[in-house]
């Protein structure tokens, strides 16, 4: 089983270290910066062998060059954005696989936030690294893609088992929950979850990872019935304060 470590960086980013003890391999998912990643790996005695990027935004690839220079690791990223990914060695898209030791992951195309965004699903480990496509009680802004793309992308992710742990890239949960309650004020599961999230954040605790089951029950974007409803909710969230 993969051992996954959360690294909070910048103001609200999470970088993930995924380690396979049997092989000693460690993958870094979406390194915004390099120094804390290298320090954490060194402190644990872990060897960084690869970087997995979900999309090209600087707060997901900013540490690529320095980590690669320090470790000699390989960089894997979305084929549709390869020209924008610093240090990329392998460009992947839906149907391709990646490995961290014996753990095999499959690549899922999930455009919407960006045009070529991908996610990495490790089904045997029950793990999903989804970047900025799916958040706890939210989804990414539509910077390059369309509501139709995001609707389809979230639909793909919702076919994963409920117990799948969702490792997204930002701590947005409390603010997402505040908006979610305006979209589904009668959703009792959502209200209960938001109360728990507020308490967790009050104690300084992270709210990620989530699970596919939780997002199916409480996320207004995964619960949108059609593209028009998702588009309306995304526009409302963009203007929510």
Protein Blocks (a to p, Z undefined) as FASTA:
>chain_A
ZZdddddehjlpccdddddfknopacdehifbfklmmmmmmmnopacfbdcdfbfbfklm
mmmmmmmmmnopacdddfklmmmmghiabdcdehiacdehjbccdddddehjbmmbccdd
dfknopacehjmbcghiacddfkbcfklmmmmmmmmmmpcfklccddfbdfklmmmmmmm
mmmmmlmklmmmmmmmmmmmmnopafbdcdfklmmmmpmklmpmbfklmmmmmmmmmmpZ
Z
